[in-house]
Amino acid sequence: MRVIAGIAKGRRLKSLPGSATRPITDRVKEALFDILGPRLEGAHFLDLFAGTGSVGIEALSRGAERAIFVDQGRKAVELIRENLALTGLTDRARVIRQDVFRFIRKGAVTPFDIVYLAPPQYRGLWSETLRALDSHQEILKPEGLIIAQMHPKEYQELRLETLGLQERRRYGSTLLCFYSLKEPGAPLG
């Protein structure tokens, strides 16, 4: 696992042993950041279920101004801090050891441009997290974007009040779903 582009390009990141985290492949990460493109410049990025921190670190490397990493695992939080130090990006990051749902309920001091979530598979956590974000939409800037990573078999249509699905992209066994705030008065769905 490595940083693909930007100021930390080529730096190898440490990973957690075992199956507690499921790191994003370089292929999927490259496709994701090609889609995000210029949105990253100066962005405030939130990495939920951050694991190794590779997605938030890639965002920082490519021009995000700040990134917050949230994970409840002690080893994951230690690893994120190590990976930030390896890439020299610590000064633009904050690592929080906390349950993601508690973090969302507490609310953000400043809303985010991009929220990325990649929870453990097959537990329904991606949809539960989206519902929590839907109830606390103030965490997202009006033009912001939420990206949920999951296995394609996990996907289901969600009835959300404030968020709407914009696009789905499948890369082998990884599905990325892009959500944004609905226009006022837009139909639910």
C-alpha positions in Angstrom: 0.0 0.0 0.0 1.4 3.3 -1.0 0.6 7.0 -1.7 -0.2 7.2 -5.4 0.2 11.0 -6.1 0.9 14.4 -4.7 3.6 15.6 -2.2 3.9 12.2 -0.5 3.9 10.2 -3.8 5.5 6.8 -3.6 5.7 6.6 0.2 4.9 3.1 1.5 2.2 3.0 4.2 2.1 0.4 7.1 -0.9 -1.8 7.3 -2.6 -3.7 10.1 -2.1 -7.5 10.1 -5.2 -9.7 9.8 -8.6 -8.9 8.5 -9.7 -6.2 10.9 -9.3 -3.6 8.2 -9.8 -3.9 4.4 -7.5 -1.5 2.7 -8.6 0.1 -0.6 -6.6 -1.2 -3.5 -4.4 1.1 -5.4 -6.6 0.7 -8.5 -9.7 1.8 -6.7 -7.9 4.6 -4.8 -6.6 5.9 -8.1 -10.0 5.8 -9.7 -11.6 7.5 -6.7 -9.1 10.4 -6.7 -9.4 10.8 -10.5 -13.1 11.4 -9.9 -12.5 13.8 -7.0 -9.8 15.7 -8.9 -9.9 19.5 -8.3 -12.4 19.1 -5.4 -9.5 18.2 -3.2 -7.6 21.5 -3.4 -8.0 23.1 -0.1 -10.7 20.6 1.0 -11.6 19.5 4.5 -11.7 15.7 4.4 -13.2 13.3 6.9 -12.1 9.7 6.9 -14.6 7.5 8.9 -13.6 3.9 9.8 -10.1 5.2 8.8 -8.2 1.9 9.3 -4.7 2.6 8.0 -5.6 6.2 7.0 -4.6 5.6 3.4 -7.6 7.4 1.9 -7.3 10.5 4.0 -3.5 10.5 3.6 -3.9 10.4 -0.2 -6.3 13.3 0.1 -3.8 15.3 2.0 -1.0 14.4 -0.4 -3.1 15.6 -3.3 -4.0 19.0 -1.8 -6.6 18.7 0.9 -6.0 21.4 3.5 -7.1 19.3 6.5 -8.1 15.7 7.3 -9.7 14.2 10.3 -9.4 10.4 10.8 -11.9 8.6 13.0 -11.5 5.0 14.1 -12.3 3.3 17.4 -9.5 0.8 17.2 -6.4 1.6 19.3 -4.1 -0.2 16.9 -5.6 1.5 13.9 -5.2 5.0 15.5 -1.6 4.2 16.3 -1.0 3.1 12.7 -2.7 6.2 11.3 -0.4 8.4 13.3 2.7 6.4 12.2 1.6 6.6 8.5 1.0 10.4 8.9 4.6 10.7 10.3 6.0 8.6 7.5 4.4 10.9 4.9 5.2 14.1 6.7 1.5 15.1 6.8 0.9 15.1 10.6 0.6 18.9 10.9 -2.5 18.9 8.6 -4.3 16.0 10.3 -6.2 15.1 13.4 -6.7 11.5 14.5 -9.6 10.7 16.8 -10.1 7.4 18.6 -13.9 7.2 18.9 -16.9 5.4 17.7 -18.0 6.8 14.3 -21.6 7.2 15.3 -20.7 9.1 18.5 -18.5 11.4 16.4 -21.3 12.1 14.0 -23.8 12.8 16.8 -21.4 15.2 18.4 -21.3 17.2 15.1 -18.4 18.8 13.4 -17.0 22.2 14.4 -16.5 22.9 10.7 -18.4 21.1 7.9 -16.5 18.9 5.5 -16.1 19.1 1.8 -15.6 15.3 1.5 -16.6 12.5 3.8 -15.3 9.0 3.1 -16.5 5.9 4.9 -15.3 2.3 4.5 -16.7 0.3 7.4 -16.2 -3.4 8.1 -18.1 -5.4 5.5 -21.4 -7.3 5.9 -22.6 -5.6 9.1 -24.8 -3.0 7.6 -22.6 -0.3 8.9 -22.3 1.6 5.6 -26.1 2.1 5.5 -26.3 2.9 9.2 -23.5 5.5 8.8 -25.3 7.1 5.8 -28.5 7.3 7.9 -26.6 8.9 10.7 -25.1 11.4 8.3 -28.5 12.0 6.8 -29.8 13.0 10.2 -26.7 15.2 10.9 -26.3 16.8 7.4 -24.6 19.9 9.0 -21.4 17.8 9.0 -21.3 18.3 5.2 -20.9 21.6 3.3 -23.8 22.4 0.9 -21.7 21.3 -2.1 -20.0 18.5 -0.3 -19.7 14.8 -1.2 -20.0 11.6 0.8 -18.4 8.5 -0.6 -19.3 5.0 0.8 -17.1 2.0 0.1 -18.6 -1.4 0.3 -18.8 -4.8 -1.4 -21.3 -4.7 -4.3 -23.5 -7.5 -2.6 -24.0 -5.1 0.4 -25.6 -2.4 -1.6 -29.3 -1.6 -1.2 -31.4 1.5 -2.0 -31.7 3.8 1.0 -34.6 6.1 1.7 -32.8 9.2 2.9 -34.3 12.6 3.7 -31.4 15.0 3.0 -28.9 13.0 1.0 -29.3 11.6 -2.5 -27.3 9.0 -4.4 -25.5 10.7 -7.3 -23.5 7.8 -8.8 -22.3 4.3 -8.2 -18.9 2.9 -9.5 -17.9 -0.7 -9.3 -14.3 -1.9 -9.4 -14.3 -5.7 -9.0 -15.3 -6.5 -5.5 -15.5 -2.8 -4.4 -18.4 -0.5 -4.9 -18.1 3.3 -4.4 -21.4 5.2 -3.9 -21.4 9.0 -4.1 -24.0 11.0 -2.2 -24.6 14.7 -1.9 -27.3 16.9 -0.3 -30.5 17.0 -2.2 -31.9 20.2 -3.6 -34.6 21.6 -1.4 -37.9 20.2 -2.5 -36.3 17.3 -4.4 -38.2 14.0 -4.3 -37.2 11.5 -1.7 -35.5 8.4 -2.8 
